[in-house]
Amino acid sequence: MADAETDALPLSAILRGLSALDGEIPISVFVDRFGARAFGALLFVFAVACALPLPPGSSTLLGAPLVLLAPQVALGAKTPWLPRGLRGRTIRAEHLRHACERLLPVLERIEKVSRPRLGFLFGPVGERLMGAVCTLLALVLILPIPLGNVLPAAAVAGFSLALVQRDGALALAGYALTAASTAVLALAAHVVIGAARHLVSMIGGA
């Protein structure tokens, strides 16, 4: 498929085509299929994976590519760089199909109402800011925080779709989810620290 034809396809159509493949799908195939939108598309795929209800520690593994990709957006890179080892890693087609069963209907609905708008949020400065915020969120995702992955992953997904669709409304949703994630994590940290201090005082008074 020609690059121009690939770039004209909605992200959901590309993911549907990938999910129709069999066996093990190398990450390099995802990069090639996504074409000029590889940065946003890869961020979206790994962010959604981090938001899924997976075994403990999965977000640490799946968040690692985000830690690698997001800083490249912040630095203004035009195409994603992935080490050979990561490009050669594979995703099982059946796992991708299972995820797409739940993801694609939602993504297709978003694509129907999404359009290029609020262009001032993009450009070199705007995109680098999104990359910087996604980098911080990715660092949170690799931490072993119980149930602490959903909001950061949703925020990264919002930013990544904004980059793919050039839709500033999705970028604003990403910033709103980032603020909510920050508030929840700050509250959780406050509760944990308060509980630890209470425990120490109980032990000291015993």
C-alpha positions as CSV (number, residue, x, y, z in Angstrom):
1,M,0.0,0.0,0.0
2,A,1.4,3.4,-0.9
3,D,2.3,5.9,1.8
4,A,-0.3,8.4,0.5
5,E,-3.0,5.8,0.7
6,T,-1.9,4.7,4.2
7,D,-1.9,8.3,5.5
8,A,-5.5,8.8,4.1
9,L,-6.8,5.8,6.1
10,P,-8.4,6.4,9.5
11,L,-6.3,5.0,12.4
12,S,-9.2,2.5,13.1
13,A,-9.0,1.1,9.6
14,I,-5.2,0.5,9.9
15,L,-5.7,-1.2,13.3
16,R,-8.5,-3.3,11.9
17,G,-6.1,-4.4,9.1
18,L,-3.4,-5.2,11.5
19,S,-5.7,-7.2,13.7
20,A,-6.7,-9.4,10.7
21,L,-3.1,-10.6,10.4
22,D,-2.1,-14.0,11.9
23,G,0.7,-15.1,14.2
24,E,3.2,-12.7,15.7
25,I,3.2,-9.1,14.4
26,P,6.6,-7.3,14.8
27,I,6.5,-3.7,16.2
28,S,8.3,-2.7,13.0
29,V,5.1,-3.6,11.0
30,F,3.1,-1.2,13.1
31,V,5.6,1.6,12.4
32,D,5.5,1.0,8.7
33,R,1.7,0.7,8.5
34,F,1.1,3.9,10.5
35,G,3.4,5.9,8.2
36,A,3.6,9.6,8.8
37,R,1.3,9.3,11.8
38,A,3.5,6.7,13.5
39,F,4.3,8.9,16.6
40,G,0.7,9.5,17.6
41,A,-0.4,6.0,16.6
42,L,2.2,4.2,18.5
43,L,1.7,6.4,21.6
44,F,-2.1,5.6,21.3
45,V,-1.6,1.8,21.0
46,F,0.7,1.6,24.0
47,A,-1.3,4.0,26.1
48,V,-4.5,2.0,25.5
49,A,-2.6,-1.2,26.4
50,C,-1.6,0.4,29.7
51,A,-5.2,1.3,30.5
52,L,-6.5,-2.2,30.0
53,P,-7.1,-4.4,33.1
54,L,-3.9,-6.4,32.9
55,P,-1.9,-8.3,35.6
56,P,0.1,-6.2,38.1
57,G,3.3,-5.0,36.5
58,S,2.0,-5.0,33.0
59,S,1.8,-1.2,32.8
60,T,5.5,-1.0,33.8
61,L,6.4,-3.2,30.7
62,L,4.0,-1.5,28.3
63,G,4.8,2.0,29.6
64,A,8.5,1.5,28.7
65,P,8.0,2.3,24.9
66,L,6.1,5.4,25.9
67,V,9.1,6.6,27.9
68,L,11.1,6.1,24.8
69,L,8.7,7.7,22.3
70,A,7.3,10.6,24.2
71,P,10.6,12.4,24.8
72,Q,11.2,12.2,21.0
73,V,8.0,14.2,20.5
74,A,9.1,16.7,23.1
75,L,12.4,17.1,21.2
76,G,10.7,17.7,17.9
77,A,11.7,14.5,16.1
78,K,9.8,13.9,12.9
79,T,9.9,10.1,12.8
80,P,10.1,7.7,15.8
81,W,13.3,6.0,16.6
82,L,13.1,2.5,18.1
83,P,16.1,0.3,19.0
84,R,16.4,-2.8,16.9
85,G,15.4,-5.0,19.8
86,L,12.1,-3.2,20.3
87,R,11.3,-3.0,16.6
88,G,11.8,-6.8,16.5
89,R,9.5,-7.5,19.4
90,T,6.1,-8.9,18.5
91,I,2.5,-8.6,19.5
92,R,0.3,-11.7,19.2
93,A,-2.4,-11.1,16.6
94,E,-5.0,-12.8,18.8
95,H,-4.3,-10.4,21.6
96,L,-4.5,-7.4,19.2
97,R,-7.8,-8.7,17.9
98,H,-9.2,-9.1,21.5
99,A,-8.2,-5.5,22.3
100,C,-9.6,-4.2,19.0
101,E,-13.0,-5.8,19.7
102,R,-13.5,-3.3,22.5
103,L,-11.3,-0.4,21.2
104,L,-12.3,0.0,17.6
105,P,-16.1,0.8,18.1
106,V,-15.1,3.6,20.5
107,L,-12.3,4.9,18.3
108,E,-14.5,4.9,15.2
109,R,-17.1,7.0,17.0
110,I,-14.4,9.5,18.0
111,E,-13.1,9.6,14.4
112,K,-16.6,10.4,13.1
113,V,-16.9,13.6,15.2
114,S,-13.2,14.5,15.3
115,R,-11.7,17.1,12.8
116,P,-8.7,19.4,12.5
117,R,-9.4,22.4,14.8
118,L,-7.8,24.7,17.4
119,G,-4.6,24.6,15.3
120,F,-2.8,27.0,17.7
121,L,-2.4,24.0,20.1
122,F,-0.1,22.4,17.6
123,G,3.0,23.5,15.8
124,P,6.5,23.1,17.1
125,V,5.8,24.5,20.6
126,G,2.4,22.9,21.1
127,E,3.5,19.5,20.0
128,R,6.7,19.6,22.1
129,L,4.6,20.6,25.1
130,M,2.3,17.6,24.5
131,G,5.4,15.4,24.2
132,A,6.8,16.7,27.5
133,V,3.5,16.1,29.3
134,C,3.3,12.6,27.8
135,T,6.8,11.9,29.0
136,L,5.9,12.8,32.6
137,L,2.7,10.7,32.3
138,A,4.8,7.8,30.9
139,L,7.1,7.9,33.9
140,V,4.1,7.6,36.2
141,L,2.8,4.6,34.1
142,I,6.0,2.6,34.7
143,L,5.7,3.0,38.5
144,P,4.0,0.1,40.3
145,I,1.0,2.1,41.5
146,P,-2.2,0.0,42.0
147,L,-4.9,1.4,39.7
148,G,-2.7,4.4,39.1
149,N,-2.4,3.7,35.3
150,V,-5.9,4.4,34.0
151,L,-6.0,8.2,34.1
152,P,-2.4,8.8,32.9
153,A,-2.9,6.2,30.1
154,A,-6.2,7.9,29.1
155,A,-4.4,11.3,29.0
156,V,-1.7,10.0,26.8
157,A,-4.3,8.4,24.5
158,G,-6.0,11.8,24.3
159,F,-2.8,13.5,23.3
160,S,-1.8,10.8,20.8
161,L,-5.2,10.9,19.1
162,A,-4.9,14.7,19.0
163,L,-1.6,14.4,17.1
164,V,-3.1,11.8,14.7
165,Q,-6.3,13.8,14.0
166,R,-4.8,17.3,14.5
167,D,-7.8,17.9,16.8
168,G,-7.3,20.5,19.5
169,A,-10.4,19.4,21.3
170,L,-8.7,16.0,22.0
171,A,-5.6,17.8,23.1
172,L,-7.7,19.8,25.6
173,A,-9.2,16.5,26.8
174,G,-5.6,15.2,27.3
175,Y,-4.7,18.3,29.4
176,A,-7.9,17.9,31.5
177,L,-7.2,14.2,32.1
178,T,-3.6,15.1,33.1
179,A,-4.9,17.6,35.6
180,A,-7.4,14.9,37.0
181,S,-4.6,12.4,37.1
182,T,-2.3,14.8,39.0
183,A,-5.0,15.5,41.5
184,V,-5.8,11.8,42.1
185,L,-2.1,10.9,42.5
186,A,-1.6,13.8,44.9
187,L,-4.6,12.7,47.0
188,A,-3.3,9.1,47.0
189,A,0.1,10.2,48.1
190,H,-1.4,12.4,50.8
191,V,-3.4,9.4,52.1
192,V,-0.5,7.0,52.0
193,I,1.8,9.5,53.8
194,G,-0.9,10.2,56.4
195,A,-1.4,6.5,57.0
196,A,2.3,5.9,57.4
197,R,2.7,8.7,59.9
198,H,-0.3,7.4,61.9
199,L,1.2,3.9,62.0
200,V,4.6,5.3,63.1
201,S,2.9,7.3,65.9
202,M,1.0,4.2,67.0
203,I,4.2,2.2,67.1
204,G,6.0,4.9,69.0
205,G,3.2,5.3,71.5
206,A,3.0,1.5,72.2
